[in-house]
Amino acid sequence: MTKKTKPQSRAEQIERRLLGVLCDVWWSKQDSAYIAFSPQFPGLVCADAWSSLGAINRLEDEIRRVLMTEPVAA
């Protein structure tokens, strides 16, 4: 028995890929903010003065933006 799977949209592909991205966050006393980064996207660093989750959410948004600019595989 074979199952037919519908093709994933670009947004679904990006969300699935985002699940495998490693992220970390720490408090920076110097910046008075939580700093989030990912070794897979070393050029992206995001900060939030109020919460670590806010820093991670900003980082995820930036990663989504980068992934949207990548060429689509044929």
Secondary structure, DSSP 8 states (H G I E B T S, - for coil): ---------HHHHHHHHHTT---EEEEETTTTEEEEE-TTSTT-EEEESS-HHHHHHHHHHHHHHHHHHS----
